[in-house]
Amino acid sequence: MKIVHLQAMKYEAVIEQLATMLNEAFPGQDGYPTLIEAREEVLESLTEGRISLVALDDNDEVLGWIGAIPTYRGHAYELHPLVVRADRRNQGIGSRLVADMEEQLRNLGTVTVYLGTDDVNNQTNIGGVDVYPTPLKHAIGLSSISNHPIAFYSKLGYKVVGILPDVNGFGKPDIFMAKRLREPLGK
Ligand SMILES: CC(C)(COP(=O)(O)OP(=O)(O)OC[C@H]1O[C@@H](n2cnc3c(N)ncnc32)[C@H](O)[C@@H]1OP(=O)(O)O)[C@@H](O)C(=O)NCCC(=O)NCCS
């Protein structure tokens, strides 16, 4: 497997494969229900300043994709999107993509990498739950109950730093996770 910058490739076949993978991974209304929307997301990842890394097999078939968006004047990057082809999950490709992206971001001097991961199918213990009036209490006790990606990110050192309740409908929160890429000065 090799990991390459999408910006360095830009060829149509890869863009189509990425759009198909995204559409298949997130077919719901809250994701990319059409190939047109998925394709737009792929093209957006080529915007100036963004980083877009693609995992390819020996035949240049797409295995996975990770993007990062600069925010807070480059002190932080948001990971978006991350997807591994359905038939190649649980083989370490997602971890490798995150590790490679973190390395790129570290080299840019980035302090914090973060992401939002929705729970729209009650895959965590706060899915379907009314978290008011104590949303932070719920965020502290948050865990995956059914293969939610927070378990994947936790294994890679990401911490839950907050939730945004009901943003995908009642009981369907967005969950924010972050990781520090460099030690503070003086440590
Ligand atoms: C989440 C995703 C990117 C993980 O990629 P992957 O290549 O399957 O992950 P890896 O094989 O590198 O897994 C690393 C570890 O995380 C675990 N893991 C992976 N996905 C997991 C999940 N959904 N729930 C719990 N654990 C998970 C693996 O078992 C492995 O554990 P181990 O180190 O103890 O063996 C992939 O499942 C995917 O594309 N899912 C659909 C899209 C998605 O949800 N993207 C994230 C949006 S925020």
The ligand as an SDF file (V2000), in Angstrom:
LIG
                    3D

 48 50  0  0  0  0  0  0  0  0999 V2000
  -13.5690    4.3000   10.9250 C   0  0  0  0  0  0  0  0  0  0  0  0
  -12.6770    3.7160    9.8170 C   0  0  0  0  0  0  0  0  0  0  0  0
  -12.0450    4.8540    9.0370 C   0  0  0  0  0  0  0  0  0  0  0  0
  -11.5730    2.8760   10.4880 C   0  0  0  0  0  0  0  0  0  0  0  0
  -10.6480    2.4380    9.4830 O   0  0  0  0  0  0  0  0  0  0  0  0
  -10.0330    0.9450    9.5200 P   0  0  0  0  0  0  0  0  0  0  0  0
   -9.0240    0.8440    8.4700 O   0  0  0  0  0  0  0  0  0  0  0  0
  -11.1420   -0.0190    9.4910 O   0  0  0  0  0  0  0  0  0  0  0  0
   -9.3830    0.9530   10.9820 O   0  0  0  0  0  0  0  0  0  0  0  0
   -8.0770    0.1550   11.4810 P   0  0  0  0  0  0  0  0  0  0  0  0
   -8.0560   -1.1910   10.8400 O   0  0  0  0  0  0  0  0  0  0  0  0
   -6.8820    1.0110   11.2990 O   0  0  0  0  0  0  0  0  0  0  0  0
   -8.4360    0.0110   13.0290 O   0  0  0  0  0  0  0  0  0  0  0  0
   -7.5890    0.3990   14.0870 C   0  0  0  0  0  0  0  0  0  0  0  0
   -8.1820   -0.0820   15.3790 C   0  0  0  0  0  0  0  0  0  0  0  0
   -9.4630    0.5260   15.5810 O   0  0  0  0  0  0  0  0  0  0  0  0
  -10.4850   -0.4760   15.6970 C   0  0  0  0  0  0  0  0  0  0  0  0
  -11.6800    0.0080   14.9990 N   0  0  0  0  0  0  0  0  0  0  0  0
  -11.7910    0.3690   13.7160 C   0  0  0  0  0  0  0  0  0  0  0  0
  -13.0400    0.8020   13.4580 N   0  0  0  0  0  0  0  0  0  0  0  0
  -13.7240    0.6590   14.6250 C   0  0  0  0  0  0  0  0  0  0  0  0
  -15.0660    0.9420   15.0030 C   0  0  0  0  0  0  0  0  0  0  0  0
  -15.9660    1.4460   14.1520 N   0  0  0  0  0  0  0  0  0  0  0  0
  -15.4340    0.6800   16.3020 N   0  0  0  0  0  0  0  0  0  0  0  0
  -14.5330    0.1730   17.1910 C   0  0  0  0  0  0  0  0  0  0  0  0
  -13.2400   -0.0860   16.8810 N   0  0  0  0  0  0  0  0  0  0  0  0
  -12.8510    0.1580   15.6140 C   0  0  0  0  0  0  0  0  0  0  0  0
   -9.8990   -1.7110   15.0070 C   0  0  0  0  0  0  0  0  0  0  0  0
  -10.4940   -2.8850   15.4760 O   0  0  0  0  0  0  0  0  0  0  0  0
   -8.4270   -1.6010   15.3910 C   0  0  0  0  0  0  0  0  0  0  0  0
   -8.2610   -2.0330   16.7150 O   0  0  0  0  0  0  0  0  0  0  0  0
   -6.9160   -2.8270   17.1740 P   0  0  0  0  0  0  0  0  0  0  0  0
   -5.7980   -1.8350   16.9590 O   0  0  0  0  0  0  0  0  0  0  0  0
   -7.1590   -3.1270   18.5990 O   0  0  0  0  0  0  0  0  0  0  0  0
   -6.8090   -4.0050   16.2880 O   0  0  0  0  0  0  0  0  0  0  0  0
  -13.4760    2.7730    8.8590 C   0  0  0  0  0  0  0  0  0  0  0  0
  -14.1440    1.8030    9.6200 O   0  0  0  0  0  0  0  0  0  0  0  0
  -14.4920    3.4990    7.9820 C   0  0  0  0  0  0  0  0  0  0  0  0
  -14.1740    3.9390    6.8770 O   0  0  0  0  0  0  0  0  0  0  0  0
  -15.7640    3.6040    8.4580 N   0  0  0  0  0  0  0  0  0  0  0  0
  -16.8180    4.2640    7.6970 C   0  0  0  0  0  0  0  0  0  0  0  0
  -16.5950    5.7330    7.5740 C   0  0  0  0  0  0  0  0  0  0  0  0
  -16.4320    6.4150    8.9290 C   0  0  0  0  0  0  0  0  0  0  0  0
  -17.1530    6.1360    9.8790 O   0  0  0  0  0  0  0  0  0  0  0  0
  -15.4560    7.3570    9.0020 N   0  0  0  0  0  0  0  0  0  0  0  0
  -15.1940    8.1250   10.1900 C   0  0  0  0  0  0  0  0  0  0  0  0
  -16.0830    9.3060   10.1900 C   0  0  0  0  0  0  0  0  0  0  0  0
  -15.7630   10.3570   11.5690 S   0  0  0  0  0  0  0  0  0  0  0  0
  1  2  1  0
  2  3  1  0
  2  4  1  0
  2 36  1  0
  4  5  1  0
  5  6  1  0
  6  7  2  0
  6  8  1  0
  6  9  1  0
  9 10  1  0
 10 11  2  0
 10 12  1  0
 10 13  1  0
 13 14  1  0
 14 15  1  0
 15 16  1  0
 15 30  1  0
 16 17  1  0
 17 18  1  0
 17 28  1  0
 18 19  1  0
 18 27  1  0
 19 20  2  0
 20 21  1  0
 21 22  1  0
 21 27  2  0
 22 23  1  0
 22 24  2  0
 24 25  1  0
 25 26  2  0
 26 27  1  0
 28 29  1  0
 28 30  1  0
 30 31  1  0
 31 32  1  0
 32 33  2  0
 32 34  1  0
 32 35  1  0
 36 37  1  0
 36 38  1  0
 38 39  2  0
 38 40  1  0
 40 41  1  0
 41 42  1  0
 42 43  1  0
 43 44  2  0
 43 45  1  0
 45 46  1  0
 46 47  1  0
 47 48  1  0
M  END
$$$$
